[in-house]
Amino acid sequence: MTPENRAWEVVRRAFEERTPAPRPRARARLAVALAVGLVAVVVVAALSPPGHAVFERVRKAVGVEHAAPALFSLPGGGRLLVVANGEAVVVEPDGAKRPLGAYTDAQWSPHGLYIVATRPGALVALTPSGTVRWTLARRDPRNPRWEGTRTDTRIAYASGGALRVVAGDGTGDRLLDAHGGSLPPAWDPARLHTLAYVARGDVVLRTAGGTLVWRRALPASGLAWSSDGRYLAVLSNGRVVVLSGRDGKPVRTVSMLGARVTAAAFAPGSHRLAVSVEQSGRSQLHVVDLDRPGHGKLVLAGPGRFGDLAWSPGGGWLLVSWPAADQWVFLHGSAAHAVGNIRAQFPGAAELSGRWCCSR
């Protein structure tokens, strides 16, 4: 495929951003402006020397060439929590791995002080070294999420299709929504003990005490907050609908021209949203800045489906898993650093979404 054809393929699949329901005339002007902006940005990303090098490395084979044979360190620092084949592992900045034991899911507490994990029949709180602090017997606990201050925290989790909330010390467990356990919930970063979740085809924002803040009828397959709570990204029907965190009204839609959206994650401290899409057996990873409508960048493309996304604690590095290539790819601007042999290091399907946390 010639460089010109590759550029056209990138542009053809490029996403478009729009604000909802503009006036007809404004819609036409906006469409033209976005088309021009997208062509300029995406073609530069694909054909500039650094961007072109990334695409050339993945063009001929599945995976990035010259990948490291093992995970020797974490670019960007912090600690990574990995769940694979029923085991949880903490990866230190120098690449050292600390097995925590048999857990089906695990997530960090605020500031990385503790970990909440699940195993058949129990919700468990433990230290990053693996010491269990408390357990709570529950049926089929899933998707635990921990939030709060250093002294006042809550854990949301699913059990038997319902959404429940418990204090960080394991006390005060209560039912929040009998129909809210289908997808992982997402705590609002701007409002303490306030939770977004999906129930009966609606995206719901509710306090841990049960008070409804807002509800929006919108099919969803995933939720992601910006770190300031201004935006809630909702993966929905092959697109990402961005809602206002304040009132739940749609403020922007990111669509991918028929491609299926598989993952989305905000960079910490910004409104940059990474969006992974799949179409016809190939995947692309875009980063769009919601503060700059019409500007986006294609940062990785290749055969197969991309897996989980995780931003480094400082937001400078983006990690994407690539199961078809047996690689993790760390992206920083136009640079790509790949680590191979992931299945040998983390047997099974390694999950890492949202699990790259702060340093000690």
TORMIDO-392887 format. One line per 5 residues: number of its first residue (from 1); their letters; for each residue x, y, z of C-alpha. Coordinates in steps of 0.5 Angstrom, whole numbers, m for minus. Layout:
N
NUM	A	X,Y,Z; ...
This chain:
360
1	MTPEN	0,0,0; 3,7,m2; 4,12,3; m2,16,0; m7,10,0
6	RAWEV	m5,9,8; m6,17,9; m13,16,6; m15,10,10; m13,14,16
11	VRRAF	m17,20,14; m23,15,12; m23,12,19; m22,18,23; m27,20,28
16	EERTP	m31,26,28; m33,31,34; m39,35,34; m44,38,39; m51,35,40
21	APRPR	m56,38,35; m53,45,33; m58,49,28; m58,47,21; m53,52,18
26	ARARL	m48,51,24; m48,44,23; m46,45,16; m41,50,18; m38,45,23
31	AVALA	m38,39,19; m33,43,14; m29,46,20; m28,39,23; m27,35,16
36	VGLVA	m21,40,15; m18,40,22; m19,32,22; m15,32,15; m9,36,18
41	VVVVA	m8,33,24; m9,26,23; m5,26,16; 1,29,20; 0,24,25
46	ALSPP	1,19,20; 6,22,16; 11,26,20; 17,22,21; 16,20,28
51	GHAVF	9,18,27; 11,14,20; 16,10,24; 11,8,29; 6,6,23
56	ERVRK	12,2,19; 13,m2,25; 7,m5,25; 5,m5,18; 9,m12,16
61	AVGVE	7,m16,22; 3,m16,28; 6,m12,33; 12,m7,34; 19,m9,32
66	HAAPA	24,m10,37; 20,m11,43; 23,m12,50; 23,m19,52; 20,m18,58
71	LFSLP	18,m12,63; 24,m9,66; 21,m3,68; 15,2,68; 16,8,64
76	GGGRL	13,14,67; 13,11,74; 8,9,79; 5,2,80; 1,m3,76
81	LVVAN	m4,m8,78; m5,m14,74; m10,m19,74; m9,m25,70; m12,m32,70
86	GEAVV	m15,m31,77; m9,m28,80; m7,m21,82; 0,m18,81; 3,m12,83
91	VEPDG	8,m9,78; 13,m4,81; 17,1,78; 23,m3,77; 19,m8,74
96	AKRPL	19,m13,80; 13,m17,81; 9,m18,87; 4,m24,87; m2,m22,92
101	GAYTD	m6,m29,91; m12,m32,88; m17,m26,86; m21,m25,80; m21,m18,80
106	AQWSP	m17,m12,84; m17,m5,84; m13,1,88; m16,5,94; m15,12,93
111	HGLYI	m7,14,93; m5,7,93; m5,5,100; m10,m1,99; m13,m6,94
116	VATRP	m20,m8,94; m20,m15,91; m25,m21,89; m25,m28,90; m31,m33,90
121	GALVA	m36,m31,96; m32,m25,98; m30,m18,98; m23,m17,101; m19,m11,103
126	LTPSG	m11,m12,103; m5,m8,103; 0,m8,97; 4,m13,100; m2,m18,100
131	TVRWT	m4,m18,108; m11,m18,108; m14,m13,112; m22,m15,112; m26,m20,108
136	LARRD	m34,m19,107; m38,m25,105; m42,m24,99; m45,m28,93; m41,m27,86
141	PRNPR	m38,m20,88; m35,m17,82; m32,m10,79; m30,m7,86; m29,1,86
146	WEGTR	m26,5,91; m26,12,92; m25,18,98; m20,21,102; m15,18,106
151	TDTRI	m20,18,112; m27,17,109; m27,12,103; m33,8,100; m33,2,96
156	AYASG	m38,0,90; m38,m7,88; m43,m12,84; m46,m18,87; m52,m22,84
161	GALRV	m53,m17,79; m54,m11,84; m50,m5,86; m48,m5,93; m43,0,97
166	VAGDG	m39,m1,103; m35,3,108; m27,3,107; m26,m1,113; m31,m6,111
171	TGDRL	m37,m4,115; m44,m1,113; m45,m5,107; m52,m3,104; m56,m4,97
176	LDAHG	m55,2,93; m59,m1,86; m62,m8,85; m61,m7,78; m54,m3,78
181	GSLPP	m49,m9,77; m49,m10,70; m42,m6,69; m37,m3,73; m39,3,76
186	AWDPA	m35,10,76; m34,14,82; m35,22,81; m28,25,82; m31,32,84
191	RLHTL	m37,30,89; m35,25,95; m39,19,95; m42,20,89; m43,14,84
196	AYVAR	m44,13,76; m47,7,74; m52,4,69; m58,1,70; m64,m1,66
201	GDVVL	m61,2,60; m60,9,64; m54,12,66; m55,14,73; m51,19,78
206	RTAGG	m53,17,85; m50,19,92; m48,13,96; m53,15,101; m58,13,95
211	TLVWR	m60,21,93; m61,21,86; m57,27,82; m59,25,75; m61,20,70
216	RALPA	m60,20,63; m63,15,58; m57,12,54; m55,5,52; m48,4,55
221	SGLAW	m42,m1,55; m37,3,59; m36,9,63; m30,14,64; m29,20,68
226	SSDGR	m25,26,67; m20,27,73; m24,33,75; m31,31,74; m33,35,69
231	YLAVL	m34,30,63; m37,23,64; m35,19,57; m40,14,56; m39,8,51
236	SNGRV	m45,7,47; m47,4,40; m40,5,37; m39,12,39; m37,15,45
241	VVLSG	m42,20,48; m39,25,53; m44,28,58; m43,34,63; m42,31,70
246	RDGKP	m46,37,73; m53,35,70; m52,29,65; m53,33,59; m49,31,52
251	VRTVS	m44,36,51; m40,32,45; m40,26,41; m34,22,38; m36,17,33
256	MLGAR	m31,13,29; m35,12,22; m38,5,23; m32,2,27; m34,m1,34
261	VTAAA	m31,3,40; m28,m2,45; m25,2,50; m24,9,53; m20,13,58
266	FAPGS	m18,20,60; m11,22,61; m10,24,69; m11,32,70; m13,33,63
271	HRLAV	m19,32,58; m15,28,53; m19,22,52; m16,15,49; m21,11,45
276	SVEQS	m20,5,42; m24,2,36; m24,m4,32; m26,m5,24; m25,m11,19
281	GRSQL	m20,m15,24; m16,m8,25; m16,m4,31; m14,4,32; m12,8,38
286	HVVDL	m14,15,38; m13,21,43; m18,27,42; m17,33,47; m24,35,49
291	DRPGH	m22,42,50; m20,43,43; m26,41,38; m24,38,32; m17,36,34
296	GKLVL	m15,29,35; m9,24,33; m8,17,31; m3,14,35; m3,6,34
301	AGPGR	m6,2,29; m5,m5,27; m8,m12,26; m13,m16,31; m16,m12,37
306	FGDLA	m13,m8,42; m15,m10,49; m15,m5,56; m12,2,56; m8,5,62
311	WSPGG	m5,12,63; 1,13,67; m1,17,74; 2,23,71; m2,22,64
316	GWLLV	5,22,60; 5,15,58; m1,11,55; m1,3,56; m5,m1,51
321	SWPAA	m5,m9,51; m5,m12,44; m7,m19,45; m6,m21,38; 1,m19,38
326	DQWVF	3,m22,45; 5,m15,47; 4,m9,51; 5,m2,48; 7,4,52
331	LHGSA	6,10,48; 9,17,49; 8,23,44; 10,20,38; 15,15,41
336	AHAVG	13,7,42; 16,2,47; 13,m5,46; 14,m11,51; 13,m18,49
341	NIRAQ	12,m25,51; 6,m22,56; 3,m29,56; 9,m32,59; 9,m26,64
346	FPGAA	2,m26,66; m1,m32,64; m8,m31,61; m12,m25,59; m8,m20,63
351	ELSGR	m13,m14,65; m10,m7,67; m16,m2,65; m15,4,71; m10,0,75
356	WCCSR	m4,4,74; m3,8,80; 1,13,84; 8,12,87; 9,10,94
